[in-house]
Amino acid sequence: MDVFIQQLINGLTLGSIYGLIAIGYTMVFGIIGMVNFAHGDVFMVSSFIALICFLLVTTVLGITSIFLALAIVLVVAMFFTSLTNWAIERVAYRPLRGSFRLAPMISAIGMSIFLANFVQVSQGPRNKPVPPMVTDVIVLMDNNGYQVTLAWKQVIIMAVTAVLLMGFWYLVQKTSLGRAQRAVEQDRKMAALLGINVDHTISLTFVIGAALAAVAGVMYLMYYGVAHFADGFVPGVKAFTAAVLGGIGSLPGAVLGGLLIGLIEVFWSAYFSIEYKDVAAFSILAITLIFMPQGLLGRPEVEKV
């Protein structure tokens, strides 16, 4: 039971990071019907922005308060990552919006490769470590020398995920921007006829998705203490898997899918074989989609005639 509780905590932490990235996937897909394959690499870029900013804040500015440093890193990473994703949408996606459906997807794959190679060339191919940000832990149980611990960085990650999920659910459901997003999702042409600035709404959706990816990047850097140029692909694919598992287009579904993927990975690694943890996660996805094609919380798609 001690091992189970510890792995449950670890799985919820990892799943929270996946969930934050998955929200960006599900928002973009919900509004324009495109899978933004560069989103994982936007997350990777945000972790490097956070790493550089953290080192500048702690060494150049001499800020010793870790929570103040983290707050500054979070704001800076969200700003520059949002700016990056806004530029990507303007340059790589908007000109292809009226083209055939594969064109934006091919452009997204190309942008993903560009971002990964750009970071590899500019920052180098090796792992970039960062000094531990939050080291304190809470001992929950101590049974014959085996301690079940809850690190404060795990508390921060899960709390931030819960707050952001509630905040963005309120944004989508209760604000004018959310109503515009839902209108564009249902019928882009009719939304434009009713006075909604479609291009502005789509750009803001990319900005919001990037801001969430930036939060995930900061949390990832705080949790693992390292950044690498290839860190965008695997977490990005798993976050997209989480979005599909939870129901593409559903914000709570994206976070639920992320939590499930994280729990499956961690429990499979602890009790079976770590080499097949990815196989287990994708197998659960395949089984779920066979019986629930719309995902766990997704709505069945209605065809217009």
C-alpha positions as CSV (number, residue, x, y, z in Angstrom):
1,M,0.0,0.0,0.0
2,D,2.9,2.4,0.7
3,V,4.3,1.9,-2.8
4,F,0.9,2.3,-4.3
5,I,0.3,5.6,-2.5
6,Q,3.7,6.9,-3.6
7,Q,3.2,5.9,-7.2
8,L,-0.3,7.5,-7.1
9,I,1.3,10.8,-6.1
10,N,3.9,10.5,-8.8
11,G,1.4,9.6,-11.4
12,L,-0.9,12.5,-10.6
13,T,2.1,14.9,-10.8
14,L,3.2,13.6,-14.2
15,G,-0.4,13.5,-15.4
16,S,-0.9,17.1,-14.4
17,I,1.9,18.2,-16.7
18,Y,0.5,16.2,-19.6
19,G,-2.9,17.7,-18.9
20,L,-1.6,21.2,-19.2
21,I,-0.1,20.5,-22.6
22,A,-3.2,18.6,-23.7
23,I,-5.5,21.6,-23.1
24,G,-3.5,23.5,-25.7
25,Y,-4.1,20.6,-28.2
26,T,-7.8,20.4,-27.5
27,M,-8.4,24.1,-27.7
28,V,-6.7,24.5,-31.1
29,F,-8.4,21.4,-32.5
30,G,-11.7,22.4,-31.2
31,I,-11.7,25.8,-32.8
32,I,-10.1,25.1,-36.2
33,G,-10.1,21.3,-36.4
34,M,-6.3,21.1,-36.8
35,V,-3.8,19.1,-34.8
36,N,-1.0,21.5,-33.9
37,F,1.9,19.1,-34.0
38,A,4.3,21.9,-33.1
39,H,2.6,22.3,-29.7
40,G,5.0,19.8,-28.0
41,D,8.0,21.7,-29.3
42,V,6.4,25.0,-28.1
43,F,6.4,23.4,-24.7
44,M,10.0,22.5,-25.1
45,V,10.9,26.0,-26.1
46,S,9.1,27.3,-23.0
47,S,11.3,25.1,-20.7
48,F,14.4,26.6,-22.2
49,I,13.0,30.1,-21.8
50,A,12.3,29.2,-18.2
51,L,15.8,27.8,-17.7
52,I,17.5,30.9,-19.1
53,C,15.2,33.2,-17.1
54,F,15.7,31.3,-13.9
55,L,19.5,31.5,-14.2
56,L,19.4,35.2,-15.0
57,V,17.0,35.9,-12.1
58,T,19.0,34.0,-9.5
59,T,22.6,34.8,-10.6
60,V,22.5,38.2,-12.3
61,L,19.6,39.8,-10.3
62,G,20.5,37.9,-7.2
63,I,17.0,37.1,-6.2
64,T,17.1,34.4,-3.4
65,S,13.4,33.9,-2.8
66,I,12.5,30.8,-4.8
67,F,8.8,31.7,-5.0
68,L,9.5,35.2,-6.3
69,A,12.0,33.7,-8.8
70,L,9.4,31.1,-9.9
71,A,6.7,33.8,-10.3
72,I,9.0,35.9,-12.5
73,V,10.1,32.9,-14.5
74,L,6.4,31.9,-15.0
75,V,5.4,35.3,-16.3
76,V,8.4,35.7,-18.6
77,A,8.0,32.2,-20.0
78,M,4.3,32.7,-20.6
79,F,4.9,36.0,-22.4
80,F,7.6,34.8,-24.8
81,T,6.0,31.4,-25.4
82,S,2.7,33.1,-26.3
83,L,4.6,35.5,-28.6
84,T,6.3,32.5,-30.3
85,N,3.0,30.6,-30.8
86,W,1.3,33.8,-32.1
87,A,4.0,34.3,-34.7
88,I,3.7,30.6,-35.7
89,E,0.0,30.9,-36.2
90,R,0.5,34.1,-38.3
91,V,3.3,32.7,-40.5
92,A,2.7,29.0,-40.7
93,Y,-1.1,28.4,-40.2
94,R,-3.1,31.4,-41.2
95,P,-2.0,31.5,-44.9
96,L,-3.0,27.8,-45.2
97,R,-6.4,28.0,-43.5
98,G,-8.4,27.9,-46.7
99,S,-6.2,25.3,-48.3
100,F,-6.7,21.5,-48.4
101,R,-6.8,19.9,-44.9
102,L,-3.4,18.3,-45.0
103,A,-1.6,21.5,-45.7
104,P,-1.7,23.0,-42.1
105,M,-0.8,19.6,-40.7
106,I,2.3,19.4,-42.9
107,S,3.2,23.0,-42.0
108,A,2.8,22.1,-38.3
109,I,5.2,19.1,-38.6
110,G,7.7,21.4,-40.4
111,M,7.4,24.0,-37.7
112,S,8.0,21.3,-35.1
113,I,11.2,20.2,-36.8
114,F,12.3,23.8,-37.2
115,L,11.8,24.6,-33.5
116,A,13.7,21.4,-32.3
117,N,16.6,22.0,-34.7
118,F,16.7,25.7,-33.8
119,V,17.0,24.9,-30.1
120,Q,19.6,22.2,-30.8
121,V,21.8,24.6,-32.7
122,S,21.4,27.6,-30.4
123,Q,21.5,25.7,-27.1
124,G,23.5,22.6,-27.9
125,P,22.5,18.9,-28.0
126,R,23.3,18.1,-24.4
127,N,21.1,18.2,-21.4
128,K,20.9,21.5,-19.7
129,P,20.6,21.1,-15.9
130,V,19.2,23.7,-13.5
131,P,19.9,23.9,-9.8
132,P,17.0,22.4,-7.7
133,M,14.2,24.9,-7.3
134,V,12.1,23.4,-4.6
135,T,13.6,20.6,-2.4
136,D,11.4,20.4,0.7
137,V,9.2,17.3,1.1
138,I,6.4,16.2,3.4
139,V,6.7,12.7,4.9
140,L,3.2,11.2,4.8
141,M,4.0,7.7,6.1
142,D,7.0,5.9,7.4
143,N,6.7,2.1,7.4
144,N,9.7,0.0,8.3
145,G,12.1,2.5,6.7
146,Y,10.0,3.1,3.5
147,Q,8.8,6.7,3.4
148,V,5.9,7.9,1.4
149,T,6.7,11.5,0.6
150,L,4.9,14.4,-1.1
151,A,7.3,17.0,-2.4
152,W,6.3,20.6,-2.4
153,K,7.0,20.8,-6.1
154,Q,4.4,18.1,-6.6
155,V,1.9,20.1,-4.6
156,I,2.7,23.2,-6.7
157,I,2.2,21.3,-10.0
158,M,-1.1,19.7,-9.0
159,A,-2.4,22.9,-7.5
160,V,-1.5,25.0,-10.5
161,T,-3.1,22.5,-12.9
162,A,-6.4,22.5,-10.9
163,V,-6.5,26.3,-10.7
164,L,-5.8,26.8,-14.4
165,L,-8.4,24.2,-15.4
166,M,-11.0,26.0,-13.4
167,G,-9.9,29.4,-14.7
168,F,-9.9,28.4,-18.4
169,W,-13.2,26.5,-18.0
170,Y,-14.7,29.7,-16.7
171,L,-13.1,31.6,-19.6
172,V,-14.6,29.4,-22.2
173,Q,-18.0,29.1,-20.7
174,K,-18.7,32.5,-19.1
175,T,-16.8,35.2,-21.0
176,S,-17.3,36.9,-24.4
177,L,-14.0,35.4,-25.6
178,G,-15.3,32.0,-24.7
179,R,-18.6,32.6,-26.5
180,A,-16.6,33.8,-29.6
181,Q,-14.5,30.6,-29.5
182,R,-17.5,28.4,-29.2
183,A,-19.2,30.2,-32.1
184,V,-16.1,29.9,-34.3
185,E,-15.9,26.2,-33.4
186,Q,-19.5,25.6,-34.5
187,D,-19.6,27.6,-37.7
188,R,-16.7,29.9,-38.7
189,K,-18.5,31.7,-41.6
190,M,-21.7,32.3,-39.6
191,A,-19.6,33.7,-36.7
192,A,-17.9,36.1,-39.1
193,L,-21.3,37.2,-40.4
194,L,-22.4,37.9,-36.8
195,G,-19.5,40.3,-36.3
196,I,-17.0,38.0,-34.5
197,N,-13.4,38.7,-35.5
198,V,-12.5,35.1,-36.5
199,D,-8.7,35.7,-37.0
200,H,-8.4,37.5,-33.7
201,T,-10.3,34.7,-31.9
202,I,-8.1,32.0,-33.4
203,S,-4.9,33.9,-32.6
204,L,-6.0,34.4,-29.0
205,T,-6.7,30.6,-28.8
206,F,-3.1,29.9,-29.9
207,V,-1.8,32.4,-27.4
208,I,-3.8,30.8,-24.5
209,G,-2.6,27.4,-25.6
210,A,1.0,28.6,-25.6
211,A,0.6,30.2,-22.1
212,L,-0.6,26.8,-20.8
213,A,2.3,25.1,-22.5
214,A,4.7,27.6,-20.8
215,V,3.2,26.8,-17.4
216,A,3.8,23.1,-18.2
217,G,7.3,23.9,-19.3
218,V,8.1,25.6,-16.0
219,M,6.6,22.8,-14.0
220,Y,8.5,20.2,-16.0
221,L,11.8,22.1,-15.5
222,M,11.0,22.4,-11.7
223,Y,10.1,18.7,-11.4
224,Y,12.9,17.2,-13.5
225,G,15.6,19.9,-13.2
226,V,16.8,19.5,-16.8
227,A,15.9,20.7,-20.3
228,H,16.8,19.0,-23.7
229,F,16.0,20.0,-27.3
230,A,14.2,16.6,-27.9
231,D,11.9,17.0,-24.9
232,G,9.1,18.3,-27.1
233,F,8.3,15.2,-29.1
234,V,7.5,12.5,-26.5
235,P,5.6,14.7,-24.0
236,G,3.8,16.3,-27.0
237,V,2.6,13.0,-28.4
238,K,1.5,11.8,-24.9
239,A,-0.3,15.0,-24.3
240,F,-2.1,14.7,-27.7
241,T,-2.9,11.1,-26.7
242,A,-4.3,12.4,-23.4
243,A,-6.5,15.0,-25.3
244,V,-7.9,12.2,-27.6
245,L,-8.4,9.9,-24.6
246,G,-10.3,12.5,-22.6
247,G,-12.3,13.7,-25.6
248,I,-10.8,16.2,-28.1
249,G,-12.5,19.6,-27.6
250,S,-13.2,19.0,-23.8
251,L,-11.0,20.9,-21.3
252,P,-11.8,18.7,-18.4
253,G,-11.4,15.7,-20.7
254,A,-7.9,16.9,-21.6
255,V,-6.8,17.0,-18.0
256,L,-8.6,13.7,-17.2
257,G,-6.8,12.1,-20.1
258,G,-3.5,13.5,-18.9
259,L,-4.0,12.2,-15.4
260,L,-4.9,8.7,-16.7
261,I,-1.8,8.6,-19.1
262,G,0.4,9.7,-16.2
263,L,-1.0,7.1,-13.8
264,I,-0.8,4.3,-16.4
265,E,2.8,5.1,-17.1
266,V,3.9,5.3,-13.5
267,F,2.0,2.2,-12.2
268,W,3.1,0.1,-15.2
269,S,6.8,1.2,-14.6
270,A,6.5,0.4,-10.9
271,Y,4.7,-3.0,-11.1
272,F,5.6,-4.4,-14.5
273,S,8.3,-3.2,-17.0
274,I,9.5,0.4,-17.5
275,E,10.4,-0.5,-21.1
276,Y,6.7,-1.0,-22.0
277,K,5.1,1.9,-20.2
278,D,4.4,3.7,-23.5
279,V,2.9,0.6,-25.0
280,A,0.6,0.3,-22.0
281,A,-0.6,3.9,-22.3
282,F,-1.3,3.7,-26.1
283,S,-3.0,0.3,-25.7
284,I,-5.4,1.8,-23.2
285,L,-6.1,4.6,-25.7
286,A,-6.8,2.2,-28.5
287,I,-9.2,0.1,-26.3
288,T,-11.0,3.2,-25.1
289,L,-11.5,4.5,-28.6
290,I,-12.9,1.2,-29.9
291,F,-15.7,1.4,-27.4
292,M,-15.9,5.2,-27.0
293,P,-14.8,6.8,-30.2
294,Q,-15.5,10.3,-28.9
295,G,-13.3,9.8,-25.8
296,L,-14.2,9.8,-22.2
297,L,-15.8,13.2,-22.0
298,G,-16.1,14.1,-25.7
299,R,-19.3,14.9,-27.4
300,P,-20.4,12.8,-30.4
301,E,-19.7,14.6,-33.6
302,V,-22.8,15.7,-35.5
303,E,-22.6,15.9,-39.3
304,K,-24.3,18.9,-40.9
305,V,-26.5,18.1,-44.0
